[in-house]
Amino acid sequence: MAKILHFADLHLDGSLPEEGRYAAGPDPRRTTLQGIVDLALDLSVDALTVGGDLYDHEHATAETGDFIAAQFKRLGSKRVLVAPGNHDPHVAGSLYERTAWPSNVEIFRDTRWRPVTIAPGVQLWGIGHDRPELQENMLRELHVGPSGTNVALFHGWDMDAGPPRGVLHCPFTQEDVERSGVDFALVGHYHRMSITPQDQPLYGYPGVPVALEPGDGQGHALVLSIRTQQCFGRGSGASTGHQPARRRFGVALGTLPTRTCRRRGCRLAI
């Protein structure tokens, strides 16, 4: 069984609401990142994935880069896979270039889909924004074969959910995900959790870990469990149930409800 913990849109060093619970005290996004790493260790995941907007490039400091790197280093040999988004694109002078990242961190630095092996028979395909306004549909460039289990990681706008409020960043549709051949897509950009389709998910947004605007969700992550060929055999399917977790972002809880994904051998916990 391979397991991935996915989060996105933490927006470190970005602005916080001036009023309410964030008006005073330490930045909750830093303690949240610590909690996410704690959860990854608790769940013994094979990889921690970041769906973009980890920080805000315009305001990010070198110290923030060092803080992120120190947190990811706590995971030891567990992989950390980062797909930069529109607020943290991989550009000259970005933290992705300036920071000394530990060896377990893999950053998708451009728009060419690149595979990384997560576990035997499981590949993750990722791309990153290499400019603040990536308006092309990059998912149309991804075509994976039928062997093994394939997961996509990127930052983009789901056109089936409605028109954007501003710039259209890396737009895609459910049909694009289906056509690509991936078994599941881990996405960032939406600030509320979204799973599509609801009954048998094919792709999902975790939402923001810390609410930044009115109407934002908070405290969500996705756990994708994959039955590998080595453990269960090709096409064995997946079962529903609950994924135990002792804490999530520092908050104690009992179980994470799961859903069976549309394609073979994937189970999603939210």
C-alpha positions in Angstrom: 0.0 0.0 0.0 1.4 3.4 -1.0 0.2 6.5 0.7 0.4 10.2 -0.2 -0.6 13.2 2.0 -1.5 16.2 -0.1 -2.0 19.9 0.8 -1.8 23.2 -1.1 -2.3 27.0 -0.8 -0.6 27.6 2.5 0.5 31.1 1.2 3.3 31.6 3.7 4.4 35.3 4.0 1.2 36.3 2.2 -1.3 38.7 3.9 -3.6 37.5 6.6 -7.0 39.1 7.6 -6.4 42.2 9.6 -9.3 41.5 12.0 -10.4 38.5 14.0 -8.4 35.6 15.3 -5.2 36.3 13.2 -5.0 39.9 14.3 -2.4 39.2 17.0 0.0 36.3 17.8 2.2 34.1 15.8 1.5 33.3 12.2 -0.7 30.2 12.3 0.5 29.0 8.9 3.9 28.1 10.3 2.5 26.0 13.1 0.1 24.5 10.5 3.1 23.4 8.3 4.6 21.8 11.4 1.4 20.0 12.0 1.2 18.8 8.4 4.7 17.3 8.7 3.6 15.7 12.0 0.6 14.1 10.3 2.8 12.8 7.4 5.0 11.1 10.0 2.0 9.8 11.9 0.5 8.2 8.8 3.9 6.9 7.6 3.2 8.3 4.1 5.4 7.5 1.2 5.2 11.1 -0.1 4.0 14.5 1.0 2.8 16.5 -2.0 2.3 20.3 -2.3 -0.1 21.6 -4.9 1.3 25.0 -5.3 1.1 28.4 -3.5 3.2 27.2 -0.7 4.4 30.8 -0.1 3.8 34.2 -1.8 6.7 35.0 -3.9 6.4 38.8 -3.8 6.8 38.9 0.0 8.7 35.7 0.8 11.9 36.0 2.8 15.0 33.8 2.8 14.2 32.9 6.5 10.9 31.5 5.4 12.6 29.3 2.8 15.0 28.0 5.5 11.9 27.3 7.8 10.2 25.3 5.0 13.3 23.4 4.2 13.8 22.5 7.9 10.3 21.2 8.2 10.6 19.1 5.1 13.9 17.7 6.3 12.1 16.3 9.4 10.6 13.7 7.0 14.0 12.1 6.5 13.9 9.8 3.4 10.2 10.4 2.7 9.7 12.3 -0.5 8.3 15.8 -0.7 7.1 16.7 -4.1 6.3 20.4 -4.9 4.4 21.7 -7.9 4.8 25.5 -7.8 1.7 27.6 -8.5 0.9 31.1 -9.7 1.8 32.7 -6.3 5.0 30.8 -5.9 6.2 30.2 -9.5 9.7 28.9 -10.2 11.3 32.0 -11.4 14.6 33.8 -11.0 15.1 34.7 -7.4 12.4 32.5 -6.1 12.8 30.5 -2.8 12.8 27.4 -5.0 16.1 28.7 -6.4 17.6 30.4 -3.4 16.9 27.9 -0.7 19.2 24.9 0.1 16.6 22.1 0.0 17.2 18.7 1.6 17.7 15.7 -0.6 14.2 14.4 -0.1 12.6 17.5 -1.7 11.7 17.4 -5.4 10.5 20.6 -7.1 8.8 20.5 -10.5 10.5 23.5 -12.0 8.8 23.9 -15.4 5.8 22.9 -17.5 7.2 19.6 -18.8 5.5 16.7 -17.1 8.0 14.6 -15.2 7.5 11.3 -13.5 8.7 10.4 -10.0 8.5 6.8 -8.6 6.6 6.9 -5.3 6.6 3.2 -4.7 6.9 0.1 -6.8 4.3 0.4 -9.6 3.3 3.9 -8.5 4.4 7.0 -10.5 3.5 10.6 -9.8 3.6 13.1 -12.7 4.2 16.7 -11.9 4.6 20.1 -13.5 5.2 23.6 -12.0 4.3 27.1 -13.0 7.4 28.8 -14.3 5.7 32.2 -14.6 3.0 34.0 -12.6 0.4 33.7 -15.4 0.4 30.2 -16.9 -2.8 30.2 -18.9 -2.3 27.1 -21.0 -4.1 23.8 -20.4 -1.1 21.7 -19.5 -3.1 18.6 -18.7 -3.8 18.1 -22.4 0.0 17.4 -22.8 -0.1 14.5 -20.3 -0.8 10.9 -21.6 0.2 8.0 -19.4 0.2 4.3 -20.2 -2.0 1.6 -18.6 0.7 0.0 -16.5 0.9 0.6 -12.8 -0.8 3.4 -11.0 -0.3 7.0 -12.1 -1.0 10.2 -10.1 -0.8 13.8 -11.4 0.2 16.8 -9.3 -0.3 20.4 -10.5 -1.9 23.8 -9.7 -4.8 24.8 -11.9 -8.4 25.9 -12.4 -11.2 23.4 -12.8 -13.3 24.9 -15.6 -16.2 22.6 -14.8 -16.6 24.4 -11.5 -17.3 27.7 -13.2 -15.5 30.8 -14.5 -12.6 32.2 -12.5 -12.8 35.6 -10.7 -9.6 36.8 -12.4 -6.8 35.3 -14.5 -7.3 31.8 -15.7 -4.4 29.8 -14.3 -3.7 26.4 -16.0 -7.3 25.6 -16.8 -8.6 22.0 -17.2 -11.7 20.0 -17.2 -12.8 16.6 -15.9 -12.6 15.3 -19.5 -8.9 16.3 -19.6 -8.2 14.3 -16.4 -10.0 11.3 -17.9 -8.2 11.6 -21.2 -4.7 11.8 -19.6 -5.1 8.3 -18.3 -4.1 9.1 -14.7 -5.8 7.3 -11.9 -6.1 10.4 -9.7 -5.0 14.1 -9.9 -3.9 16.0 -6.8 -4.5 19.7 -7.5 -4.1 23.1 -5.8 -5.6 26.5 -6.4 -9.2 26.4 -4.9 -9.4 27.6 -1.3 -12.2 25.2 -0.4 -12.0 21.5 -0.5 -13.4 20.0 -3.7 -13.7 16.4 -4.8 -14.8 15.4 -8.3 -16.9 13.4 -9.0 -18.3 13.1 -5.5 -19.2 9.4 -5.6 -16.0 8.1 -7.3 -13.4 10.8 -7.1 -10.9 11.3 -10.0 -9.3 14.5 -8.8 -9.4 16.7 -5.7 -8.4 20.0 -4.1 -7.6 20.0 -0.4 -8.5 23.6 0.2 -6.5 26.0 2.3 -5.0 24.7 5.6 -5.5 28.2 7.1 -8.5 30.4 6.1 -7.3 33.5 4.3 -10.5 35.1 3.0 -14.2 35.0 4.0 -15.7 31.8 2.8 -12.5 29.8 2.8 -12.5 26.3 4.2 -9.8 25.4 6.7 -7.8 22.5 8.0 -8.2 20.1 5.1 -5.7 17.7 3.5 -6.2 14.7 1.2 -4.8 11.2 1.9 -4.5 9.0 -1.2 -4.0 5.3 -0.5 -3.0 3.2 -3.4 -3.1 -0.6 -3.6 0.1 -1.5 -5.4 0.4 -4.4 -7.9 2.9 -6.0 -5.5 0.4 -6.1 -2.7 -3.0 -6.7 -4.3 -2.5 -7.5 -8.0 -3.6 -5.5 -11.0 -7.2 -4.4 -11.1 -8.0 -5.6 -7.6 -10.2 -2.5 -6.9 -10.4 -0.7 -3.6 -12.6 -0.8 -0.5 -14.1 2.0 1.5 -13.5 2.4 5.2 -11.7 4.8 7.5 -8.1 5.9 7.6 -6.9 6.3 11.2 -5.0 9.4 12.2 -3.9 10.6 15.6 -3.7 14.3 14.7 -4.3 16.6 11.8 -2.6 20.0 11.8 -2.1 19.6 15.6 -5.8 18.8 16.2 -6.7 15.4 17.6 -9.2 13.3 15.8 -10.2 9.7 15.4 -10.6 8.8 11.8 -10.5 10.3 8.3 -13.5 9.3 6.2 -12.6 7.6 2.9 -14.1 7.3 -0.6 -13.4 4.8 -3.3 -11.8 6.5 -6.4 -13.1 5.9 -9.9 -10.1 3.9 -11.1 -8.3 0.9 -9.8 -6.8 0.6 -6.4 -7.1 4.2 -5.1 -8.7 5.2 -1.9 -9.2 8.9 -0.9 -9.4 10.1 2.7 -10.5 13.7 3.4 
